[in-house]
Amino acid sequence: MKNILASLALLALAGCFAQSAFANTVQVCSGSPIVASQTQAAGGYTETLQSAGLITGGACQSAPPPVPTSATCRQGAATDIPGVTLVCSGSFVRHAGGCNPLVTGGCPTVSGPFSFANVFGAWPGVYIANDQIFTLGLNQAISIPFTPSPGHSVSFFVNTTYTNAQQNVFSISTEPGLFNNGRANGSTVVCAQGRNPNLTASSNGRAGVGCVLEPGKQYWLNMLPGVVFNGVLQVCNKQPCIVSVQEQLQN
């Protein structure tokens, strides 16, 4: 029996993961943090794990390796616009009913992840004709994941009343934070507009109706305070930087 010594630097938490060099499994261990070594059989060999702070003293068992997840919005991650980063959660003002969002406290504030369900309601949307007003820092953009169900068309457009005379840039992409300088590229950026945008997205199977979306596939609605002027995307350079988006159900 051959002895293999693998020195691992693992976090001292209540549970840890160590990838076996001999088997397509993950060793899940629990116990208290100590400095120790541990020997266990793996694929016909004896594998010795040793590290300072390795969590041992409890049972270890094999488990399937983690399944990679789809792309997610990561706070502070880079977009495809130099210097612009993503905001994935926080708070925004919902202009609903007769409230006045220009008056402090006049409209409800919604907090949490910038998901489609939290911002617009479950697809194709619940908060129809309400303005969702986001105040961002300089060089920040929003990326909202959504998965359309069949048979609907919706539009997303800017209400310039609440953007302090700014304009916004919108895109729908297959990965978070892609604008392609405010232009569609036919692949990762399904559609984009950069001057008072009004994007119509359709999952009803009819080609030529705005952004044609595939039902059940994940997309991202990306929004940026700025404008595309003469083919150049210019981002907000003076605070407050505001995105004001309203959704309308077409069918």
N, C-alpha and C positions, 0 to 999 in steps of 0.2 A: 504494500500500500504506500503510495507516494504522498509525502506531506508537502503541502503548498502553503506558504505563509503570505497572507495578503494583509498589508497594513492599511487600514481605512481610517479616514478622518470623518466621523459622523457626528451629527448634532445630538446633544444630550437632552432628548425629549422623551415623552412617555411612550412613543412608538417610533421605530426607525425602519428604513429600507436599505438593504444591501443587495446589489445585483450579483448573482452567482456567476463565476467565470466559466462554469461547466454546464449549467442547465439554464434553459429559457424560463427561469422563474425569479421571483424576488423573494428574499428572505425577510419576513416581517417579524421583528423582535420587540419584546416589551420587557420592562423591568426597571431597575433603578440605575442611574448613571454611576459606573465604576470603571476603573482601569483594569482590564482583564483580557484574556484571550479565550476563544471559543472554537472548538473543533466540531465539524459536522460533515457528514458524508455528502458528496455531490458528484453525481455522474460516475461513480466508480472510483473516485479519488477521495482523499481526506483533505478538506479545506479548513485552514485555521485562520480565523479572523481576529485581529488584534488592533486595538486603538485606545488612546486615552479618551475617556468619556464615552466609549461605546456602551450603548444601553443593553446590558445583558442581565442575567439573573432571572429572566423570565423565559417563557416558551418562545421558540422560533418556529415558524411554519412557512411552507412554500405557498406562494400566491402568484397568479398570473401577473405579468408586467403591466404597468398602467397603460391604458388605452389613450393615445394622443387625442386631445380635444381640438375642436375647431378653433379658428382664430378668435381672439377676444380683444376687446378694447382695454389697453393697459394705460393707466393714468400716467401722463408724461411721456408716452411713447411718441416717436417721431412720425410725422405724416410724410407725404411725398413733396411737401413744400418746405424748402430750407428754413430752419429755425422755428417752424410751427409744430407744436406738440398737442397731444390729445387730452381732453377732459372727458372722463368716463362716468363721473357721478358728481353729485353736489345738490344744488337747489336751483329752482327756477320759479318764475311767477306765472300762474295760469290766469289769463284774462278770460273769465267766464261770466256770463250773465251781465248784470248792470254795473259791475265794479269798475273802478278806474285805476289801471295799473300805474298811472303817473302819480298817483297819491300813495305815499308810503302806507303800507298796511291795508290798502284798499282792495287787494286781490289775494287769493290764497297762495301761499308758498308751498311748493311740492319739493320734497327732498328724497334722495335715494339714487339708485343707479339710473343712468340715462339709457333706459331700455325703451323699446317701442310701447310695451304695455304700460310703463310708468308715465311716459310722456303723452302718448296718444290714446292709450287703451288697446285692448286686444285687436289684432288685425281684423277688419280694415280700419278700425279706430272707433272710439267712443266719444272723445272730446272734439267732435266735429265743429268747425267754425269758431273754436276757441284759439286765442293766441297764446303760444308758449314762449315766454320771454326769458332768455338766458343772458346773464351778464358775465363776460369772460375777461381774463387778463389779456395783456398784449401777447400776440403770437400764439393764441390758443384756438383750437377747433373742437367740435363735438362730433362723435361718431356713434350712431344709434343702430344697434343690430335689429333686424326684423326678418321674419320668415312668412311670406305671403301664402294665404290659402287660395284655392282656385276661385275664379269668377268675380273679381272686383277690380275697379280702377279708382285710384285716389290721386289727389294732387297735393303738393306741398308748395306753399308760396309765402313770400315775405310780406308782412304788414309794416310798411316803412314808418307808420305813425309812431312806433315804439322803438325805432332803431337810431334815434338822434340823427336823422338824415343820412345814416350810413346805408350801405347796401350789403347784401349777403351773397355768398357763393354756396351753391348746393351741388352735391353729386350723390349718385347711388352707385355703389361699387361692390365687388365681391370680396373685398378685404377692408378692414377698418382704416380710415384716414387717407383714402386715395382720392385726389381731386384732378390729377393730370392737367394742372394749370387751368382748371375750369372748362375742360373739353372732354367729351367722350372719346374713348379709344377703341371701342368695339369689343373689348375683352374684359379687363379688370374694372374699368369705369364704364358702367352701362349707359349712363347719361350724366350730363353736367350743365349747369347754367351759372353765369357769373354776373348778371346785371338784373336786379329785381327778379330773381328766378321764380319760375312756376313750373315745377316738374310734375308731369302726370305719369304715374306708374301703374301698369296694368298686369294683372295675373289672370285675365279672362281668356287668354289664348288667341287673341286677335292681334296680328302683327300690325305695326304702324301706329299703334295707339300709345304715344309717349314712350316710356321705358317699358319694354316687354320683359316681364319677370317670369321666372320659372317657379310654379307653386312648389312649396316644400323646400326650396333652396334658401340658404341664409344670405342676406344682403346687408348693406350698411348705408344708412342715410347720413352723409357727412355735411356739416354746416360750418361755415367760416364767416366772421365779419370782415368784409372786404368787397372787392369788385374786380372783374376782369375788364381792363380798359386797353383797347388797341392790341388785344391778344396777350396782354401781360397781367398776371394776377397780382393785385396790390392788396396787402392785408392791412387790417386796422393798426394804426400807429399812434393813436391817442385815445386814452380811456375816457369814458366807459366804452367798451367794445361789446356790442349787443347783437344777438341773433333773435329775431322775432319770427317764428314760423307758425303758420296756420295750416291745418289739414282740412280738405274738403273731400267728401265721398262723391264720386262721379256715378258709380253704379255698383 
